[in-house]
Amino acid sequence: MESITLMEAYAIETLRGNGINNDKIIENIKANDLEEFKAVKENMDFDALVELSKNADFEAIVNDGYKVKFLTFNGLKNLIKMKFGKFADEDYQVDDFVISGLELDKNQQQDLENMLSANWTLSGEAGGVTVKPTK
């Protein structure tokens, strides 16, 4: 699985969250056609995805998933919101850098586990998923 930066993950999930499908993301990035994307989020650095596509298997990143190189706690909460539409204190609990009670289906849980950098550990428990810092 390819590793990408948190900002690259934000760019991909921003596009998906605005209804742009994987094929369109791949097509436009490979063609360096960013106008439509800049209309979605003007200040987002979609050029980073163009550079990424030159040095990595961009199709696999978009279609099969990715691992974030280093994921901060706020970055983790933001990705959960962007990718799964789940919000802290509404859809899961936050306590001292631990996320608990996050309800995800099996595919979503696998996607989240794949995304996590080495500084996070995921466990599935009754009552939802828990993500906590690696000791």
Beta strands, then each sheet from edge to edge (+ up, - down):
strand 1: 3-4
strand 2: 67-68
strand 3: 93-95
strand 4: 98-102
strand 5: 120-125
strand 6: 128-133
sheet 1: 1+ 2+
sheet 2: 3+ 4- 6+ 5-
end
